[in-house]
Amino acid sequence: MSDILVHTEAGVCTLTFNRPDKKNSITAAMYAALADAIEAAASDPAVRCVVFQGNETTFSAGNDIGDFLNNPPASEDSPVFRFLRAVAQFPKPLLAAVCGPAVGIGTTLLFHCDLVYAGDNAAFSMPFVNLGLCPEAASSLLVPQMLGYHRAAEALLLGEPFMAEAALEVGLVNRVLPPMEAAGYAQAVARKLAAKPLSALMETKRLMKKGQIQQVMSTIAEEGASFGRMLREPAAREAFGAFMARRKPDFSQL
Ligand code: COA
């Protein structure tokens, strides 16, 4: 079965991370499938909104570390960057149901979603610095905006996880639910949106986002250039090698 499931029903396109044995970490092939699905959903009149989900124990462990190590994104056209641009510019409502770990892109993706429902087991983290990397998905812009600078520094410089209730408090999630109920709740809200006039939804979203869409896109590009360079540098090599070897990284010389 595919690592990304795409299912459209009653105007709702659901994209499911389906790689549970690797904690739904995302390979380049999965980014390509996601980018294709999002681009198709944007232009398909039968799709009125999109829902991202994992399962009741895991949303996503972020980038697949082995895949990134062996196969770093080579250009702006790499699947990961294509996916980020498609999500940031997606014109229809985007929702997410998040349970368990949401690491790296598993969290930064949510800053582009319009509505987020979390299981009470959700744990959000952006450990880019711990991996010798920098933020992506315009998170260096959007995280300080939503969390305030000092809480953003805690999340992005220390890379420590924060739980569903803290995410609710800062406004990253709309509602916290028992994990068994999060996906069903997101689907019910998506169906409600799908019954509304699409032109009104799209124009409302465009107006809410228009003030900073250009800044978001230029930040994605600038972060992407740094991220791509840093992936090849010694700190990331050490962090990724340590993860694969299940040892603590040693940054003392870096
Ligand atoms: N890339 C590749 N493989 C990953 C992965 C990732 N980001 N996250 C988890 N996996 C794999 C593990 O290597 C392990 O594989 P194995 O069974 O073949 O050894 C499997 O998924 C289960 O992971 P494990 O760490 O044992 O699960 P856990 O429940 O103890 O912890 C996480 C879950 C998500 C907290 C932990 O896996 C983790 O921190 N992953 C790395 C997250 C990360 O740094 N992502 C990159 C962001 S840019």
py3Dmol code that shows the C-alpha trace and the ligand (Angstrom):
import py3Dmol

protein = """\
ATOM      1  CA  MET A   1       0.000   0.000   0.000  1.00  0.00           C
ATOM      2  CA  SER A   2       1.156   3.541  -0.751  1.00  0.00           C
ATOM      3  CA  ASP A   3       2.917   5.651   1.901  1.00  0.00           C
ATOM      4  CA  ILE A   4       0.556   8.528   1.038  1.00  0.00           C
ATOM      5  CA  LEU A   5      -3.126   7.700   0.740  1.00  0.00           C
ATOM      6  CA  VAL A   6      -5.299  10.082  -1.271  1.00  0.00           C
ATOM      7  CA  HIS A   7      -9.039   9.736  -0.864  1.00  0.00           C
ATOM      8  CA  THR A   8     -11.702  12.171  -2.080  1.00  0.00           C
ATOM      9  CA  GLU A   9     -15.278  11.922  -0.911  1.00  0.00           C
ATOM     10  CA  ALA A  10     -18.085  14.476  -0.664  1.00  0.00           C
ATOM     11  CA  GLY A  11     -15.781  17.340  -1.659  1.00  0.00           C
ATOM     12  CA  VAL A  12     -13.139  16.475   0.956  1.00  0.00           C
ATOM     13  CA  CYS A  13      -9.708  15.249  -0.168  1.00  0.00           C
ATOM     14  CA  THR A  14      -7.962  13.424   2.680  1.00  0.00           C
ATOM     15  CA  LEU A  15      -4.194  12.931   2.532  1.00  0.00           C
ATOM     16  CA  THR A  16      -3.014  10.271   4.978  1.00  0.00           C
ATOM     17  CA  PHE A  17       0.609   9.715   6.006  1.00  0.00           C
ATOM     18  CA  ASN A  18       0.724   5.923   5.877  1.00  0.00           C
ATOM     19  CA  ARG A  19       4.197   4.772   6.835  1.00  0.00           C
ATOM     20  CA  PRO A  20       3.597   3.754  10.439  1.00  0.00           C
ATOM     21  CA  ASP A  21       6.691   1.515  10.776  1.00  0.00           C
ATOM     22  CA  LYS A  22       8.855   4.635  10.196  1.00  0.00           C
ATOM     23  CA  LYS A  23       6.621   6.939  12.224  1.00  0.00           C
ATOM     24  CA  ASN A  24       5.217   8.453   9.023  1.00  0.00           C
ATOM     25  CA  SER A  25       8.555  10.105   8.227  1.00  0.00           C
ATOM     26  CA  ILE A  26       8.475  11.584   4.745  1.00  0.00           C
ATOM     27  CA  THR A  27      10.746  10.566   1.858  1.00  0.00           C
ATOM     28  CA  ALA A  28      11.327  12.499  -1.369  1.00  0.00           C
ATOM     29  CA  ALA A  29       8.915  10.123  -3.138  1.00  0.00           C
ATOM     30  CA  MET A  30       6.266  10.921  -0.517  1.00  0.00           C
ATOM     31  CA  TYR A  31       6.831  14.683  -0.922  1.00  0.00           C
ATOM     32  CA  ALA A  32       6.361  14.231  -4.681  1.00  0.00           C
ATOM     33  CA  ALA A  33       3.084  12.341  -4.118  1.00  0.00           C
ATOM     34  CA  LEU A  34       1.904  15.020  -1.681  1.00  0.00           C
ATOM     35  CA  ALA A  35       2.836  17.861  -4.043  1.00  0.00           C
ATOM     36  CA  ASP A  36       1.021  16.129  -6.930  1.00  0.00           C
ATOM     37  CA  ALA A  37      -2.075  15.575  -4.778  1.00  0.00           C
ATOM     38  CA  ILE A  38      -2.169  19.167  -3.494  1.00  0.00           C
ATOM     39  CA  GLU A  39      -1.643  20.635  -6.960  1.00  0.00           C
ATOM     40  CA  ALA A  40      -4.435  18.409  -8.333  1.00  0.00           C
ATOM     41  CA  ALA A  41      -6.754  19.317  -5.426  1.00  0.00           C
ATOM     42  CA  ALA A  42      -6.205  23.030  -6.068  1.00  0.00           C
ATOM     43  CA  SER A  43      -7.541  22.787  -9.626  1.00  0.00           C
ATOM     44  CA  ASP A  44     -10.135  19.996  -9.211  1.00  0.00           C
ATOM     45  CA  PRO A  45     -13.594  21.540  -8.826  1.00  0.00           C
ATOM     46  CA  ALA A  46     -14.746  18.357  -7.056  1.00  0.00           C
ATOM     47  CA  VAL A  47     -12.345  19.105  -4.169  1.00  0.00           C
ATOM     48  CA  ARG A  48     -13.493  21.855  -1.815  1.00  0.00           C
ATOM     49  CA  CYS A  49     -11.018  21.327   1.025  1.00  0.00           C
ATOM     50  CA  VAL A  50      -8.098  19.093   2.027  1.00  0.00           C
ATOM     51  CA  VAL A  51      -7.408  17.279   5.308  1.00  0.00           C
ATOM     52  CA  PHE A  52      -3.972  16.022   6.382  1.00  0.00           C
ATOM     53  CA  GLN A  53      -3.897  13.157   8.862  1.00  0.00           C
ATOM     54  CA  GLY A  54      -1.659  10.429  10.227  1.00  0.00           C
ATOM     55  CA  ASN A  55      -3.025   7.828  12.618  1.00  0.00           C
ATOM     56  CA  GLU A  56      -4.080   7.921  16.282  1.00  0.00           C
ATOM     57  CA  THR A  57      -0.519   7.532  17.566  1.00  0.00           C
ATOM     58  CA  THR A  58       1.616   9.423  15.034  1.00  0.00           C
ATOM     59  CA  PHE A  59       1.161  12.402  12.748  1.00  0.00           C
ATOM     60  CA  SER A  60       4.648  12.500  11.224  1.00  0.00           C
ATOM     61  CA  ALA A  61       8.279  12.230  12.370  1.00  0.00           C
ATOM     62  CA  GLY A  62       9.194  14.802   9.722  1.00  0.00           C
ATOM     63  CA  ASN A  63      11.750  14.340   6.991  1.00  0.00           C
ATOM     64  CA  ASP A  64      13.048  10.809   6.556  1.00  0.00           C
ATOM     65  CA  ILE A  65      16.553  11.283   7.901  1.00  0.00           C
ATOM     66  CA  GLY A  66      18.210   8.479   5.928  1.00  0.00           C
ATOM     67  CA  ASP A  67      16.593   9.632   2.701  1.00  0.00           C
ATOM     68  CA  PHE A  68      17.692  13.231   3.319  1.00  0.00           C
ATOM     69  CA  LEU A  69      21.233  12.096   4.133  1.00  0.00           C
ATOM     70  CA  ASN A  70      21.591   9.978   0.985  1.00  0.00           C
ATOM     71  CA  ASN A  71      19.442  12.056  -1.293  1.00  0.00           C
ATOM     72  CA  PRO A  72      19.454  15.728  -0.217  1.00  0.00           C
ATOM     73  CA  PRO A  73      17.171  18.047  -2.197  1.00  0.00           C
ATOM     74  CA  ALA A  74      19.247  19.286  -5.114  1.00  0.00           C
ATOM     75  CA  SER A  75      17.286  22.290  -6.350  1.00  0.00           C
ATOM     76  CA  GLU A  76      14.220  24.457  -5.873  1.00  0.00           C
ATOM     77  CA  ASP A  77      12.320  21.910  -7.957  1.00  0.00           C
ATOM     78  CA  SER A  78      12.984  19.126  -5.438  1.00  0.00           C
ATOM     79  CA  PRO A  79       9.793  17.445  -4.205  1.00  0.00           C
ATOM     80  CA  VAL A  80      10.076  18.913  -0.698  1.00  0.00           C
ATOM     81  CA  PHE A  81      10.207  22.497  -1.974  1.00  0.00           C
ATOM     82  CA  ARG A  82       7.455  21.826  -4.510  1.00  0.00           C
ATOM     83  CA  PHE A  83       5.288  20.529  -1.660  1.00  0.00           C
ATOM     84  CA  LEU A  84       6.006  23.554   0.557  1.00  0.00           C
ATOM     85  CA  ARG A  85       5.141  26.030  -2.178  1.00  0.00           C
ATOM     86  CA  ALA A  86       1.941  24.131  -3.047  1.00  0.00           C
ATOM     87  CA  VAL A  87       0.794  24.095   0.585  1.00  0.00           C
ATOM     88  CA  ALA A  88       1.612  27.765   1.207  1.00  0.00           C
ATOM     89  CA  GLN A  89      -0.341  28.822  -1.893  1.00  0.00           C
ATOM     90  CA  PHE A  90      -3.205  26.333  -1.610  1.00  0.00           C
ATOM     91  CA  PRO A  91      -6.330  28.388  -2.325  1.00  0.00           C
ATOM     92  CA  LYS A  92      -8.979  26.239  -0.571  1.00  0.00           C
ATOM     93  CA  PRO A  93      -9.296  25.396   3.141  1.00  0.00           C
ATOM     94  CA  LEU A  94      -6.588  23.128   4.543  1.00  0.00           C
ATOM     95  CA  LEU A  95      -7.259  21.141   7.735  1.00  0.00           C
ATOM     96  CA  ALA A  96      -5.194  18.754   9.834  1.00  0.00           C
ATOM     97  CA  ALA A  97      -5.928  16.090  12.419  1.00  0.00           C
ATOM     98  CA  VAL A  98      -2.789  15.616  14.514  1.00  0.00           C
ATOM     99  CA  CYS A  99      -2.145  12.847  17.049  1.00  0.00           C
ATOM    100  CA  GLY A 100       1.186  11.811  18.577  1.00  0.00           C
ATOM    101  CA  PRO A 101       4.523  13.205  17.397  1.00  0.00           C
ATOM    102  CA  ALA A 102       4.468  15.996  14.809  1.00  0.00           C
ATOM    103  CA  VAL A 103       8.173  16.636  14.192  1.00  0.00           C
ATOM    104  CA  GLY A 104       9.759  19.206  11.858  1.00  0.00           C
ATOM    105  CA  ILE A 105       7.529  19.531   8.802  1.00  0.00           C
ATOM    106  CA  GLY A 106       4.884  17.673  10.829  1.00  0.00           C
ATOM    107  CA  THR A 107       4.590  20.874  12.860  1.00  0.00           C
ATOM    108  CA  THR A 108       5.626  23.565  10.360  1.00  0.00           C
ATOM    109  CA  LEU A 109       2.997  22.326   7.890  1.00  0.00           C
ATOM    110  CA  LEU A 110       0.323  23.220  10.441  1.00  0.00           C
ATOM    111  CA  PHE A 111       1.185  26.931  10.226  1.00  0.00           C
ATOM    112  CA  HIS A 112      -0.221  26.755   6.671  1.00  0.00           C
ATOM    113  CA  CYS A 113      -3.400  24.946   7.698  1.00  0.00           C
ATOM    114  CA  ASP A 114      -6.572  26.915   8.330  1.00  0.00           C
ATOM    115  CA  LEU A 115      -7.974  24.591  10.985  1.00  0.00           C
ATOM    116  CA  VAL A 116      -6.065  22.121  13.171  1.00  0.00           C
ATOM    117  CA  TYR A 117      -7.562  19.483  15.484  1.00  0.00           C
ATOM    118  CA  ALA A 118      -5.229  17.689  17.863  1.00  0.00           C
ATOM    119  CA  GLY A 119      -5.428  14.534  19.908  1.00  0.00           C
ATOM    120  CA  ASP A 120      -4.438  15.113  23.522  1.00  0.00           C
ATOM    121  CA  ASN A 121      -1.361  12.955  22.786  1.00  0.00           C
ATOM    122  CA  ALA A 122      -0.071  15.381  20.139  1.00  0.00           C
ATOM    123  CA  ALA A 123       3.552  16.510  20.639  1.00  0.00           C
ATOM    124  CA  PHE A 124       4.812  19.276  18.388  1.00  0.00           C
ATOM    125  CA  SER A 125       8.521  19.889  17.793  1.00  0.00           C
ATOM    126  CA  MET A 126      10.819  21.738  15.433  1.00  0.00           C
ATOM    127  CA  PRO A 127      14.286  20.322  16.271  1.00  0.00           C
ATOM    128  CA  PHE A 128      16.076  21.882  13.293  1.00  0.00           C
ATOM    129  CA  VAL A 129      18.966  23.293  15.333  1.00  0.00           C
ATOM    130  CA  ASN A 130      19.476  19.905  17.022  1.00  0.00           C
ATOM    131  CA  LEU A 131      19.943  18.484  13.526  1.00  0.00           C
ATOM    132  CA  GLY A 132      22.408  21.187  12.455  1.00  0.00           C
ATOM    133  CA  LEU A 133      19.711  22.763  10.289  1.00  0.00           C
ATOM    134  CA  CYS A 134      17.553  25.886  10.141  1.00  0.00           C
ATOM    135  CA  PRO A 135      13.761  26.306   9.996  1.00  0.00           C
ATOM    136  CA  GLU A 136      11.791  25.548   6.837  1.00  0.00           C
ATOM    137  CA  ALA A 137       8.275  26.123   5.478  1.00  0.00           C
ATOM    138  CA  ALA A 138       8.478  29.823   6.438  1.00  0.00           C
ATOM    139  CA  SER A 139       8.478  28.763  10.095  1.00  0.00           C
ATOM    140  CA  SER A 140      11.165  31.367  10.895  1.00  0.00           C
ATOM    141  CA  LEU A 141       8.494  33.945   9.987  1.00  0.00           C
ATOM    142  CA  LEU A 142       5.268  32.240  11.082  1.00  0.00           C
ATOM    143  CA  VAL A 143       6.350  30.738  14.415  1.00  0.00           C
ATOM    144  CA  PRO A 144       7.436  34.060  16.010  1.00  0.00           C
ATOM    145  CA  GLN A 145       4.256  35.654  14.657  1.00  0.00           C
ATOM    146  CA  MET A 146       2.010  33.107  16.310  1.00  0.00           C
ATOM    147  CA  LEU A 147       3.954  32.222  19.462  1.00  0.00           C
ATOM    148  CA  GLY A 148       5.669  35.552  20.163  1.00  0.00           C
ATOM    149  CA  TYR A 149       9.442  35.860  19.869  1.00  0.00           C
ATOM    150  CA  HIS A 150      10.553  34.298  23.149  1.00  0.00           C
ATOM    151  CA  ARG A 151       8.331  31.244  22.945  1.00  0.00           C
ATOM    152  CA  ALA A 152       9.382  30.899  19.291  1.00  0.00           C
ATOM    153  CA  ALA A 153      13.027  30.990  20.378  1.00  0.00           C
ATOM    154  CA  GLU A 154      12.289  28.212  22.877  1.00  0.00           C
ATOM    155  CA  ALA A 155      10.632  26.130  20.156  1.00  0.00           C
ATOM    156  CA  LEU A 156      13.179  26.834  17.403  1.00  0.00           C
ATOM    157  CA  LEU A 157      16.502  27.340  19.219  1.00  0.00           C
ATOM    158  CA  LEU A 158      16.022  24.674  21.900  1.00  0.00           C
ATOM    159  CA  GLY A 159      13.837  22.487  19.676  1.00  0.00           C
ATOM    160  CA  GLU A 160      11.913  21.182  22.664  1.00  0.00           C
ATOM    161  CA  PRO A 161       8.514  19.570  22.149  1.00  0.00           C
ATOM    162  CA  PHE A 162       5.306  21.187  23.332  1.00  0.00           C
ATOM    163  CA  MET A 163       2.054  19.380  23.907  1.00  0.00           C
ATOM    164  CA  ALA A 164      -1.490  19.801  22.597  1.00  0.00           C
ATOM    165  CA  GLU A 165      -2.710  22.067  25.408  1.00  0.00           C
ATOM    166  CA  ALA A 166       0.202  24.491  24.890  1.00  0.00           C
ATOM    167  CA  ALA A 167      -0.508  24.472  21.150  1.00  0.00           C
ATOM    168  CA  LEU A 168      -4.153  25.290  21.888  1.00  0.00           C
ATOM    169  CA  GLU A 169      -3.115  28.154  24.166  1.00  0.00           C
ATOM    170  CA  VAL A 170      -0.954  29.821  21.479  1.00  0.00           C
ATOM    171  CA  GLY A 171      -3.576  29.267  18.759  1.00  0.00           C
ATOM    172  CA  LEU A 172      -1.759  26.643  16.686  1.00  0.00           C
ATOM    173  CA  VAL A 173      -4.649  24.211  17.176  1.00  0.00           C
ATOM    174  CA  ASN A 174      -8.370  24.921  17.281  1.00  0.00           C
ATOM    175  CA  ARG A 175      -9.428  22.102  19.566  1.00  0.00           C
ATOM    176  CA  VAL A 176      -7.942  19.245  21.593  1.00  0.00           C
ATOM    177  CA  LEU A 177      -9.780  15.925  21.541  1.00  0.00           C
ATOM    178  CA  PRO A 178      -9.263  12.312  22.600  1.00  0.00           C
ATOM    179  CA  PRO A 179      -6.979  10.784  19.911  1.00  0.00           C
ATOM    180  CA  MET A 180      -9.747   8.418  18.754  1.00  0.00           C
ATOM    181  CA  GLU A 181     -11.934  11.423  17.924  1.00  0.00           C
ATOM    182  CA  ALA A 182      -9.517  13.855  16.235  1.00  0.00           C
ATOM    183  CA  ALA A 183      -9.723  12.514  12.668  1.00  0.00           C
ATOM    184  CA  GLY A 184     -13.502  12.124  12.797  1.00  0.00           C
ATOM    185  CA  TYR A 185     -13.900  15.647  14.132  1.00  0.00           C
ATOM    186  CA  ALA A 186     -11.684  17.091  11.372  1.00  0.00           C
ATOM    187  CA  GLN A 187     -13.707  15.177   8.763  1.00  0.00           C
ATOM    188  CA  ALA A 188     -16.980  16.534  10.168  1.00  0.00           C
ATOM    189  CA  VAL A 189     -15.655  20.115  10.003  1.00  0.00           C
ATOM    190  CA  ALA A 190     -14.337  19.486   6.471  1.00  0.00           C
ATOM    191  CA  ARG A 191     -17.785  18.266   5.365  1.00  0.00           C
ATOM    192  CA  LYS A 192     -19.309  21.406   6.869  1.00  0.00           C
ATOM    193  CA  LEU A 193     -16.854  23.543   4.852  1.00  0.00           C
ATOM    194  CA  ALA A 194     -17.489  21.490   1.708  1.00  0.00           C
ATOM    195  CA  ALA A 195     -21.184  22.407   1.866  1.00  0.00           C
ATOM    196  CA  LYS A 196     -20.390  26.138   1.766  1.00  0.00           C
ATOM    197  CA  PRO A 197     -19.929  28.156  -1.436  1.00  0.00           C
ATOM    198  CA  LEU A 198     -16.382  27.467  -2.627  1.00  0.00           C
ATOM    199  CA  SER A 199     -15.961  30.886  -4.231  1.00  0.00           C
ATOM    200  CA  ALA A 200     -16.712  32.560  -0.880  1.00  0.00           C
ATOM    201  CA  LEU A 201     -14.328  30.257   0.999  1.00  0.00           C
ATOM    202  CA  MET A 202     -11.537  30.889  -1.480  1.00  0.00           C
ATOM    203  CA  GLU A 203     -11.982  34.643  -1.577  1.00  0.00           C
ATOM    204  CA  THR A 204     -12.101  34.825   2.233  1.00  0.00           C
ATOM    205  CA  LYS A 205      -8.906  32.779   2.545  1.00  0.00           C
ATOM    206  CA  ARG A 206      -7.201  34.867  -0.160  1.00  0.00           C
ATOM    207  CA  LEU A 207      -8.084  38.081   1.651  1.00  0.00           C
ATOM    208  CA  MET A 208      -6.869  36.756   5.014  1.00  0.00           C
ATOM    209  CA  LYS A 209      -3.548  35.597   3.534  1.00  0.00           C
ATOM    210  CA  LYS A 210      -2.825  38.297   0.985  1.00  0.00           C
ATOM    211  CA  GLY A 211      -1.016  40.608   3.410  1.00  0.00           C
ATOM    212  CA  GLN A 212       1.996  38.340   3.660  1.00  0.00           C
ATOM    213  CA  ILE A 213       1.873  35.662   0.969  1.00  0.00           C
ATOM    214  CA  GLN A 214       4.834  37.228  -0.845  1.00  0.00           C
ATOM    215  CA  GLN A 215       6.868  37.328   2.342  1.00  0.00           C
ATOM    216  CA  VAL A 216       5.936  33.699   3.064  1.00  0.00           C
ATOM    217  CA  MET A 217       7.084  32.614  -0.400  1.00  0.00           C
ATOM    218  CA  SER A 218      10.353  34.542  -0.228  1.00  0.00           C
ATOM    219  CA  THR A 219      11.016  33.154   3.260  1.00  0.00           C
ATOM    220  CA  ILE A 220      10.422  29.604   2.029  1.00  0.00           C
ATOM    221  CA  ALA A 221      12.965  30.245  -0.734  1.00  0.00           C
ATOM    222  CA  GLU A 222      15.564  31.808   1.585  1.00  0.00           C
ATOM    223  CA  GLU A 223      15.184  29.105   4.252  1.00  0.00           C
ATOM    224  CA  GLY A 224      15.312  26.450   1.512  1.00  0.00           C
ATOM    225  CA  ALA A 225      18.641  27.739   0.210  1.00  0.00           C
ATOM    226  CA  SER A 226      20.138  27.671   3.732  1.00  0.00           C
ATOM    227  CA  PHE A 227      18.551  24.327   4.605  1.00  0.00           C
ATOM    228  CA  GLY A 228      19.883  22.733   1.398  1.00  0.00           C
ATOM    229  CA  ARG A 229      23.399  24.047   2.077  1.00  0.00           C
ATOM    230  CA  MET A 230      23.346  23.073   5.762  1.00  0.00           C
ATOM    231  CA  LEU A 231      22.204  19.508   4.986  1.00  0.00           C
ATOM    232  CA  ARG A 232      25.619  18.937   3.422  1.00  0.00           C
ATOM    233  CA  GLU A 233      27.605  20.497   6.256  1.00  0.00           C
ATOM    234  CA  PRO A 234      29.313  18.685   9.141  1.00  0.00           C
ATOM    235  CA  ALA A 235      26.758  19.497  11.878  1.00  0.00           C
ATOM    236  CA  ALA A 236      23.864  17.907   9.971  1.00  0.00           C
ATOM    237  CA  ARG A 237      26.047  15.001   8.878  1.00  0.00           C
ATOM    238  CA  GLU A 238      26.948  14.379  12.525  1.00  0.00           C
ATOM    239  CA  ALA A 239      23.332  14.700  13.729  1.00  0.00           C
ATOM    240  CA  PHE A 240      21.930  12.460  11.020  1.00  0.00           C
ATOM    241  CA  GLY A 241      24.716   9.878  11.404  1.00  0.00           C
ATOM    242  CA  ALA A 242      24.066   9.814  15.155  1.00  0.00           C
ATOM    243  CA  PHE A 243      20.320   9.266  14.627  1.00  0.00           C
ATOM    244  CA  MET A 244      20.970   6.373  12.250  1.00  0.00           C
ATOM    245  CA  ALA A 245      23.516   4.835  14.666  1.00  0.00           C
ATOM    246  CA  ARG A 246      21.217   5.515  17.655  1.00  0.00           C
ATOM    247  CA  ARG A 247      23.925   7.451  19.518  1.00  0.00           C
ATOM    248  CA  LYS A 248      24.102  10.995  20.921  1.00  0.00           C
ATOM    249  CA  PRO A 249      25.492  13.529  18.436  1.00  0.00           C
ATOM    250  CA  ASP A 250      28.800  15.218  19.302  1.00  0.00           C
ATOM    251  CA  PHE A 251      28.807  18.887  18.255  1.00  0.00           C
ATOM    252  CA  SER A 252      31.794  19.828  20.437  1.00  0.00           C
ATOM    253  CA  GLN A 253      34.043  20.588  17.424  1.00  0.00           C
ATOM    254  CA  LEU A 254      31.312  22.203  15.296  1.00  0.00           C
TER     255      LEU A 254
END
"""
ligand_1 = """\
48
COA
N 13.514 9.417 9.577
C 13.746 8.119 9.336
N 13.334 7.125 10.161
C 12.656 7.491 11.242
C 12.377 8.843 11.556
C 12.832 9.832 10.654
N 12.593 11.127 10.838
N 11.689 8.889 12.728
C 11.540 7.611 13.128
N 12.125 6.766 12.244
C 12.186 5.299 12.308
C 13.195 4.831 13.352
O 14.499 4.796 12.796
C 12.646 3.450 13.654
O 13.005 2.585 12.605
P 13.478 1.053 12.910
O 12.311 0.427 13.621
O 13.751 0.493 11.564
O 14.679 1.174 13.811
C 11.136 3.645 13.585
O 10.938 4.783 12.778
C 10.502 3.881 14.932
O 11.128 5.039 15.530
P 11.488 5.144 17.082
O 12.470 6.262 17.255
O 11.894 3.790 17.599
O 10.039 5.529 17.680
P 9.732 6.287 19.052
O 8.274 6.102 19.268
O 10.671 5.858 20.127
O 10.032 7.834 18.749
C 9.966 9.856 17.444
C 9.263 8.537 17.787
C 9.212 10.480 16.254
C 9.913 10.800 18.644
C 11.437 9.580 17.075
O 11.445 8.523 16.114
C 12.184 10.729 16.501
O 12.589 11.633 17.210
N 12.448 10.716 15.176
C 13.265 11.689 14.514
C 12.490 12.977 14.267
C 13.324 13.981 13.528
O 14.350 14.422 13.976
N 12.847 14.312 12.303
C 13.524 15.186 11.398
C 12.932 16.560 11.427
S 13.730 17.626 10.223
"""
view = py3Dmol.view(width=600, height=400)
view.addModel(protein, "pdb")
view.setStyle({"model": 0}, {"cartoon": {"style": "trace"}})
view.addModel(ligand_1, "xyz")
view.setStyle({"model": 1}, {"stick": {}})
view.zoomTo()
view.show()
